[in-house]
């Protein structure tokens, strides 16, 4: 059966269509345009969202958990709870993100995640995993954040091969510090496997950052956080991120990890083409204040801050709130903010032919927003609950 959605406005997100309609057949978008121009089959199911805004489903490429669960536990119950929480906040796709841990537990977690990602999702109220984001263990000791120094590793091809095999090749992003011994070779290898290599948790000099990009890195993980501070005579990795027009970068726009004024500066430097919103959300997301975990680490959450041993440890930010925040922090439109959470992360992953935009042939992943930017409904794979 054909499903037809209509609303006051639709964001592709590059184009804005007023009095819009969208046709879905078999979970795929079959037509997009003005309502009056669409040919609607007689037996179609029509849902009119009135004064709402139709947008692509949000994509979170860096999330550790939510609803009291951590993705490294990889239990079906836990992942279901995390995915339902994300969907309530407009997210339709995500990259389950690991955290540095001993190798054996990491491999077991990756094996469990691989099995979970192979299971088809028949529900329309659960975000769907795209591929694992490996955040560690190839990180700088100097800029490790809460990642334990006990479990950090040199840039080992052997260890990476083990992780790749455990995940069944379902790795989308690798965060790595480019200054580590062996890092450039590992970046080249991962890039050759189709992985997006992201520079982060790094104390790299500008020269070392440039070498990482030349080796194949094309993204940067949570700009400003867990990296060498920028100095006018020692710009470091951050200087490279802000000035390299070929490098995309993401940011945690919760107002805690990075002050609003710096979020504004980041967007001015990277522009609407290269900036990406992430949450870095942990198991505490969507939960009351208390003590939770991020991988093996205990995290205390109070006043929206997640801390472990005095350091920020992820966030409780949701993607829809990140969209609303950056509109305020950087004085941009809702349409532009949506782009940073849909099309741009899809491009980082190389899947913008089917995710991150509303166009014919794309997956019918749709977030329905109010005029104020609040999520009214999320549709995953064309399934309306």
Secondary structure, DSSP 8 states (H G I E B T S, - for coil): --EEEEEEEEE-SSSEEEEEEEEEETTEEEEEEEGGG----TT-EEEE-TT-EEEE-EEEEEE-EETTEEGGG--HHHHHHHHHHHHHTTEEEEEEB-----HHHHHHHHHHHHHHHHS----SSS-EE--EEEE-SS--STT-TTS-TTT-----HHHHHHHHHHTTT-EEEEEE-TTSTTHHHHHHHHHHTT-EEEE-SB---HHHHHHHHHHT--EESSTTTTB---BTTB-HHHHHHHH-TT-EEEEE-SSSSS-HHHHHHHHHHHHHHHEEEE--B-TTTTS-SEEEEETTEEEEEETTEEEETTEE--B---HHHHHHHHHHHHT--HHHHHHHTTHHHHHHHT-TTTSSS--TTSB--EEEE-TTS-EEEEEBTTB--
